[in-house]
């Protein structure tokens, strides 16, 4: 069988290649492993909480309805950093396609983390679709405002941890010419650098990046990861480096920052405002692809 369900997780195996698989925890609907021809593509902390006690450090945590810690919105400011989706146990809705194997998970205010829905009592219905291709992994989100008279305001982000051999000779490409907000410098500017290189902690948000921009993680001229986006105009690039990783109890080994980079497609610079009864859709596709250089347009 290409889909196996246990009490805590769902495992998809590609029917044409047993060494290509994806593993999803029901807690947070968190993809925590994606192997392609036997090679792990995602980074997962060895100290990650896999028991539902805390959000998972690594894989693809889901950020909703707020990115970071909001200080200004009357309702969203009550929530912890990154909201409630990664802190809730999702319902496994079943398999929707056999090849590529595709499954869905659901979350709404009735089954989400009760401690957090007390703080943020909006009505919503989320459906996450995970599709395991022979050479790609697609994660798609559908968000419905199930209220009858009130708009739903939210952020969404796939907090994707990509596994790499060595951060110091790894680059992220094809974001040149985009407006970027550096969260460490507290500055916004147009990035003129042809690639992002890593020599210290990096925490930047690229804004209004067109879908034609194919973000790639490149090492020594060889593309390691390709990230395509649909309806996700922002791209966060993050690496905690030495000091930040040292301060996170669930980040292990402490040298693990050398073997990961987060490339996170999202809608985080602004909020999505969704009218009652309406649905908003977005997705990311992770794959291997040929080197593609996109210069300033």
Protein Blocks (a to p, Z undefined) as FASTA:
>chain_A
ZZdcdfkbccdddfklmkbccdddfehpaafbdceehiafbdcdfkbcfeopacceehja
dddfbehjafkbmklmmpcehijmlmcccddebjfbfbdcdddddddfklmcfklmmmmm
cdcdddddddddfkbccdddddddfbfkbccddddddddddddfblklcccehkghiacd
dfklopacddfbfbdcdfbdcddddehiafklccdddeehiafbdcddehiabccdddeb
jmlmmmpmklccfklmmmgccdddddfkbccdddehiacddddddddddddddddZZ
